[in-house]
Amino acid sequence: MKTLIISLLLMLPLISNAQSLEWLTDKNFDQKLHEHDAFGEDEANIVVIEFYAEFNKDNAFKNWAELKEVEFFRVNIADAPNIKKEYRVRMAPTLIIFKNGEKEAIFKAGLDLLCPVTLPEIRETIKEIKLSNQF
């Protein structure tokens, strides 16, 4: 029993990290994308959305917990055909960074289906997008 409790406690960070990633569909995409838009405020609302495919889950972006300064969501392309079409997602993973609901940057997987961006690259892009908001 003691071993089971210790095992569960050790797995808690993994479980809580997995739960923090919210999934979007065609039904809730627009609402979540625009939920905290900054209108007339100094701070822009940055949202990172990964278009994901279950068959390629091994190549999905894995550093979500490291992106504390933005909101992030995942879209299973099988559950969101309209959004997939609207943003012309052909490969998964594809990551799109939005500022106040407007597409600012896109990272598309190639034919190798590997994650198209590293954590440092996505952080740098987010920093540039935030700086572009300043006058």
N, C-alpha and C positions, 0 to 999 in steps of 0.2 A: 504494500500500500504506500509506504514511504517513497519507494522508487517511482511509482505512478505519479504521485503528487509533484515530485521533483521534475519529472519529465514534462508534466503539464506546465509547470512554472517556466521551464526553459523554452517551451514552445510558444508561450504567451506573446512575446514580441513578434514572432512570425505571424501569428493569428491576427493580432491587432493591426499589423502592417497590411495584411491582405484585405482586411475589412475597410481600411481607409480609402481604398481605390473604388470610386463609384462608377458604375456602368451606365452608359447612356444608350437610348434607342431613338428611333424616329419620333416617338411621342414626347420625350422630355429633353431632347437635344437643345432646342432654341431657348427653352426656359432656363436651363442650367447655364448655357453659354452667356446669357444676358442677365443672370440673376443679380450680379453685383457690379454692373457697369458703372463706371465713374463718369458722371455727367457733371461737368463744371468743377470737378474736384482736382486736386493736385496729383493724386496717386491714381495711376491707371490700373484697371483690372486685367491681370494677365491670366489666361487660361491655356493650359496645354492639354490637347486631346490626342490620344493614341488610337488609331484605327487598327484593330487587332483581329487576328484570325486564329481560331483554336488549333488548326492544323500546324500553325507556325508559332506556337506559344513559347518554344525554346528561344526564339529570337526576339521576343517582345522586350520593350524597355524595362529594365529591372530596377532602376534607381529612383523610383517615385518618392520614397521616404526622404531623399536628399533634396527634393525640390520644395522647400518649406515656404518660399516667398511667392508661390503661385498656387492657383487652384488647378487640379488635374483630374482628368476623367479618362475612361477607356470606352471605346465603341466596338462592339463585336460586329464586324461587317455583315455577318449573316443575319443579325437582328435589326439592321438599320440600312436597308437598301436605298432609301431615298436620300439619306445623308451621304452615303457612299457615292451616289451618283452626283449629288450637288457639289461635292468637293473633289470629284474626279479621282477617287481613290482606286488605284489599280493593283497595288501591292500592299501587303501587310508584313511588317508594321509600317505605318505612315504616321508621323507626328506633325501636328499643326499647332502653331502658337497663335493665339488670338489676343488682341488688345482691345478692350471695350467692345467685344463682339465682332471685330474686324480681323480677318486673316492677315497676319504679319509675316509669318515664316512657315515653311513647309519642308519636311525631311521625309523623302520617299525611299523605301527599300528598292534595291535593284533586283535584277533577275536572281541574285543569290539569296534574296529574302532575308538578309541580315538587317539588324537594327541600323538605321541610317545615321544615327547620331550618338555621340558619347555624352556622358554627364558634363564634362567641361565645355563641350561645344554648345550644349543646350543652355547651360548657365550663361555663357558668353552672349548668346543670342538674346536671352531674356534680359540681360543687363543692357544691351544695345537698344532693345525695344523700350525699356523703361527710360533710358536716357533720351530717346527721341521724343518723349512726352514732355520734357522740360524745355522751357523757353530760354 
